[in-house]
Amino acid sequence: MQINKQDHKPENFKKNVEKALAQPDLKSIIRRTTDKAENKRAQAVIDFPEFEKARTQGQKIKDHTIKYMGHYLAEFEKHAAAQGNIVHWASTAEEASKIVMDICRSHEAKKVTRSKSMLGEEIGLTHAFDNSDIERIETDLAEHIIQLAGDPPSHIVWPAMHRSREDVIDLFRKFHKDPTYSEEIVDLVGSARRDLRSKFLSSDVGISGANFLLADSGSTCTVTNEGNAELTTTPPKVHIVTAGIEKLVPSMAHAVPLLRLLTRSATGAEITQYITFHNGPKRVNDADGPEECHIVLVDNGRTKMLADNMREMLRCIRCGACMNHCVVYKHIGGHAYGSVYPGPMGSVLTPHLNSLEVANKQTHACTLNGRCEEVCPVNIPLPKLLRSLRAQSWEKKYEPLTNRFFVTAFAQVAKRPALFQLVSRCSVIFMRLFSRKGWISFMPMTSGWTRNRDLIEPEASTFMHQYNKMQKDKKGVSK
């Protein structure tokens, strides 16, 4: 299953969805992981009775920090600099990527290790390194897999979710110097460890993201399960952190409640294996650590979200729970969205990282069933934000003319109850003409659906007809 990077763009959403739906095994591969994550999260919530109270607390922490973001950014810069870090500011993705590349070139870096960071993907670091003479080494196991495959990430927590075990076996046997010929997961992990170990120790620069930025200490926090972040940030002489400005929290006391929410929502675990706080370059008596530390703080549309009444999206702690529970994501996977951030949260973020004109189709990739909001650990009202973006897209006339015509026509019919019921009855009769054994495999104007799956046969009568009959039956019984 090779991903065409040329198609991995928001504007190709419709074409990407058609390709995804046509892949026979993709849905089962995606659901294998998302269903497991969904079940584990549900159990984690049962085992943590204070979860709802913690969600409210997490929401308040994020809202407070966002409200006073200017103050906390200044505090973070001051304390980070006092720890010996060099703080950089980037307004755009291009500016952030250039800062990182310039730092690497100033140190004549030949080899760079990178711990998984969606912010790095967002600012285009992978492409920048691939177009340079600096070797990029992805150290997260899933990122290592998709680097070998030449794929973009398909999920923000499990980037290689779209790859089967058989895919991984083939990739490791093809690219690893000392591959295993076992098909057991523990042996496959060992093969990756052997391949990466020497690269950790010979890297010139290590690049990480940050799950949280602590304003009162200038510390950056990484949350991982594999320990690769520590090996990425410790042996190299230079450590670069790239982080969005929304990752700020006032202090350690505010980071801890969010950590309790993050791990339970992401993987269903009570706590992750590695939580590391980085505090600048090594001191005189330190046994190890980088000699130089840089922190690149990235805006890239985040302050614009404040102005566009999308500030609630800045609460996001990147747990991926909304994707794991999204019925659309479970069918099409992450690559169909054509952006760094897929799923419900990506459908809100991408229009601000790119533009609403380019990414307006993603805002419609939602049934508005509310499951994403229901499981969000910081209560982001994703359906409300998506409806707002749809309204903006309509007002700016980004919708295709055919869509605008049918929506306008439907609005006119819906305003007239008698006409609406007549059209509904005719529609039921029309659909049943194409039904075979309870299913519709073909019907005019439905090829977007029936190309890959059948429609279920409608009831013999409309909802309103059944409702009115039920009300009459109730009256008859009461008499």
N, C-alpha and C positions, 0 to 999 in steps of 0.2 A: 504494500500500500504506500506508494510514493506520493508525497505532497508537492504539488507544483507551486513554488514560491511566488511565481508571477501572478497566480490567482489569489494569493493570500493578501487581499486588500478589501477594505470595507465595501467598496463600490461593487465588488463581485459577489455580494452575499447571495443573491438569488441563484446564480450559476453554481456557487459552492454548495448550497443546500441541495440542489438537484443531484450533484455528484455524491454528496454524503448519503442521501437517501438510497442511491443506487448501489451502494457498497453493502453487500449482503451480511458481512460479519461485523460491521462497525458498531451497530446498535448493541449487539450482545457484548462486544468488548467494552464499550463505554458503560453499559449498565452493570457489568460485573463489578466494576470499581465503585460507581456512584451508589448503587444499591447497598453495597457493603458499608460505605461511608455513612449513608443515610441511617442504616440500622445501628451502627456504632455510636453515632451522635445521639440517637434517640435513647440508647442505653445510658450514655454519659449524662444526659439530662435527668434521667430517672435517678441515677446515683448521686446527683448533685441537687438536692431539693431547693437550694438557694439560687438556682440558675436564673429564674425570672428577676429576682432582686438584683442579681449580678448584672443582668442585661441593662436594667434601669440605671445602675451605677455606671456601667461602661458608657452608656449613651450620654449621661451627664458629664462625664470626664471629657469625652470627645467634643461635646457641644461647647463646654467651657473653654477648652483649648482653642477651638476654631474661632470663638468669639474674640479671644484675646491673642490671636495668632501673632500679631506684630510684636507684642510684648515678649511672648515666649520664644520667638525666633531670635530676638535680640539677646535674651538671656542665654539661649543655647549657644549662640555664636561666641559670646563672652566667655562662658565656662569651657567650651570646647577649645578655644584658643589658649586659655590658661593651662590646659592639659597638654599643650604642645601640638595640637592639630592645626592644620592650615585649612581654613573654611573658604569655600568657593560658592558663588551664587550663579544659578543658571535660570534664565527666563524661559528658554525653549529647549526642546529635546536636542536640537542641533548644537546649541551652545554647550549643553551638558556633555554631550559626546565629545566635542572638541576639547573641552577642559581635560577630560580623562585621557584622551589620546595625546595631548600636549604634555601631560605629566609623564606618561609612559615614554614618550620620545625624549624628554629632557633627561631621563635616567638611562637612555639607550637600551631600553628593555627589548629583549628578544623573545621572551616567553612570559605569558600572563595567565595565572589561574583565576577562575571566576567561580564564586559561590552563587547558587541560584538567586536571582533577583529579577522580579518582573519589571522593576524600574529600569534595570539595565536593558531589558528587551524593549521597553517603551522608548528609551532615548536612542535606540539603534546601535548599542555598543557591539553586538555580535556582528552586524554588517560592517561597522567601522574597522574592527580588527581583521575580518575576513578580507577586506580590501586594502590591508596594510601588509607590511613585512613582519609584523609581530604575531607570533603563534598564540592563539586563544585556546585554552584548555578548560572545558566545563567540568567541574568536579562533583556536582550533585549527580547521583546515579541516574536519575531520569533525564537530566540535561545531557549527561554523557551519552545516553542512548540516542537522544534525538540529534545530538551533534554528529554522531556516527552516521545516522540515517539521513542527515541533511534536512530535518523537519523543523518547523517552528513549534513552540509549545502549544498543547491543546487544552491545558488546564493550568490554573495558577498554583496549585499545590502538587498535582501529579502531572507534570508536563508531557510525560510519555504515555498517558492513559490510553491513547489510541493504538498503541503497539501491543501485540500479543507476545506471549512467552516465546513462541516459535520465531517471531521477528527478532527478538533480542538474541536468541541463540545464534541465528544466522549472522547478525551484525558482529557479535563478539568473536565468532570463529573467523570472520573475514578480516577484522581490523586489529584484534589483540595479538601481541607478539607471543604470548604464552596462554592461549585460550584453553578453557576446559571443554571436555567433550561429554561432560555430564549435563543433564537437563534439570538438575535440582537447583532451586533458587539460591541456596547458600553457596553452591559452587560457582554460579554465575556472578554473584556478588564478589566472591574471591577473585575471579578473573578480572573484574573491573578494578578491584583494589590493587592487584599486581600491576595493572597497566598504568594506574594513576600515581602510585606511591612515589616513584622517582621524579615525576613531574611536579609534585607538591614541593619537593625538596630543592629543585633546581629552578624554580620560578623566580623571576626578577621582581614582579609586581603581583600583589593579590588584590582582587576586587570583590567587595561584598555589598550587599544591600543592608537595610536596617529595618527591623520590624517596629522598633520604637526609638525615638530620640528623646533623651531626658534633659529637659531644659535646665534644671537646677544643678546638674553636674557636668553637662556637655558630653555624657556617655552615649554610645550607640549600642543597641541591643540586637542580637541575631538569635533566631529560634530555628533549630534544625534537628533532624533525627539521625544524621549520619556522622557528624563530627567533621565534615568536609569544610565547613566554614572556618573552624579553628585552624585546620591545616592550610587553608587558603590565606588566612590573615596573619599567621604567626611566623612561618619560615622566611617569606620574602622580605627584602629590605624596605619595601614601600607597600603601604596598605591604603587603598582608596575605597571610601564608602560613598555610594550613590543613594540618595534618599529623597523621597517627595516631602515637601514641607508639611503635609498633613500627618506625618508620622510622629509629630511632636506630642509629648505628654509633659505635664509640669514636673513630675518627680518619680522616683522609684515607687512610692506609695500609690501612684496612679497607674504605673505600668503593671503592677502585680494583678489587680483585678482584670485588666484586659488580657493578660497572659492566661488567666484561668478560663476566660471565654474563648480565646483564640484556639487553644489546643483541643478543647472539647468540640468546638464547632468544625474544626478542620479535619481532624482524624479520629475523633471520639475518644482520645486518650485524656487521662486526668492531667498529665503534664508531659511535655516532650522530653527527649533525651538530653538535649543540649540547649541551655539558655546562657548566652555569653554577653557580658557587658564589656565593650572595648573603651579604653580610657586613654587613647593617645599612644604615642611612640614609647618604646621601652625606656625605663629610667636607668640610672647608673647601676643599680644593684640587681636589675632584672636579669633572669637567666636567658630569656629569649624575647622575641617580639620584633616588630618592624622598627626601623630607625627613623622613618618618616611616615606621617599619617595625613591624609587629605580627606575632607568631607565635602562632597558636592551636593548642595541643597537645590532641589529642582522644583520650579513652579510648573511650567508646561501646561497651562490652562487651569490650574487649581484656583488661583485667585479669581479667574473669570467665572468659575462655578459659584463663588460667593455672590458675584454681581448678578448671576442668572438665576438666583433662588434655588441653587442646587447644593447648598451648603451641607445638607443632610448626607449627601454622597461622600463627603470628606470624612465622615465617621468611619468609613470602611477600613477594616483591619486585615483584609485580604485572606480570609479563611477559606473561601470557596464553597461555603455551605449553600449559597443560593444556586450555584451550578449543580451541585449534587442532588438538589431537590427539584430542579427545573425540568418539566416534561419535554420542553423543546430541546434543551441541551442533551437530554438522554437519547434523543432520536438522531440528532445531527452532529453531536460532538463539538469540539471547540474550533476546529479549523474553518468551519463554514462561516464563522463570523468575520473572518478576514482581518482580525485585529489582535493586539497583544492580550486584551482582556475580553474573554468570551462570556456567554451566559447573561443573566439579568444585569449584574453589575457592569459588565462590559458594554451592554446596550445603552447604559446611561453615561459611562465614561467616554466611550469612543467618539460620540458627537462633539465632545469638548476637547479631546486630544487631536482629532482630525477636524471634522466639521459636520454639522447636522445635515447639510446638503449631501455630503458623501455617505454618511452613515445613517440616514433616516430609515432605511429598511430594517435595520437591527432593532429599532424601537418598536416595530410591529411584530418582532419574533417573540411574542409573549401572549399567553392566554389570559393574563391578568387574574389568575386563580389565587394569587396572594401567598403561595407557599414560600417564596423567597423572603418576603417580609416576615412571615411567621417564624422562620428559622434564623434570621439575621441576628447575630449576637449583640448588635448595637442598634437594633430597631430601625434600620433604614427603610423608609416607605417606598420601596422600589417600584411597585405598580403606580403609585401617585406620580413619581418622577418620570416614568415612562409615558404616562398619559399627558403630562405637561410637554414633553418633547414631541409627542405626536401632534399636539395642538399647535406647537410652534411650527412644525413641519408643514402642517395644513395652511397656517396663516401665511407662511413664506412661499407657498405654492411649490414645494419640493416634491409633492406627490405626483405620480404620473396622471395624465389627463383622463385615462380610462378609470383609474381609481376614484378620481374626483367626480367623474360623471356618475358612477354607480353609487358612491356614498351619498351624493346629492339626491339622486333618484330614490334611494332607500329612505332618506330623511323625509322626503315628501310623502312617501307611502306610509311611513311609520306615524306621521302626524294625523293620519286619517284612519281611525280604528276599523271602520267597516271595510275600507279598501285593503287595509293590511290583512285582515282575516280572509278576504276573498283571494288575495295573492298567495297567502299561506296555504289555503286549501288547494289551489291550482298547482302550487309547487309540490305538494305531497303527491298528488295524482301523477304529475309529470315524472317525479323521481321513481315512483313505483313501477312505471312503465319500463324502466331499465334494470329493475331488480331481478336477480337470478339466485334462487336458494338463499334469500335473506341478505344478499350482498350486491353492491353495484360496482362493477369493474370498469364500466365506461358510461359516461354521460357528457353531453355537450357542456363546454365551459368549466369542466372540472378536471382537466388533464393534469393540472398542477398537483392534484391530490391522487387521482387514480393511476398516474404513471407508475407509482411505487407501492400503492396499497389500495385496498378496496374501501368503499364507503358502505356503512351498514344501512340496510333498508330502513326507511322511516316508518313510524307508526302509521296505522291506517287512517288516522284522523289527527288534526292539529291539537296542540296543547290547549288552546282556548276552547275547542269543541269538547275535549275531555274534561276540562275544568268546569265548564257550564253543566255538563251532564252529571258530574259528581255533585255539584251544588243542588241540582234538581233532585237527585237521589236522596241527598241528606234531608231536604224538605219533605220528601215523601215519607221517609222513615219517621221524622219528628211528628207527622200528623197521625 
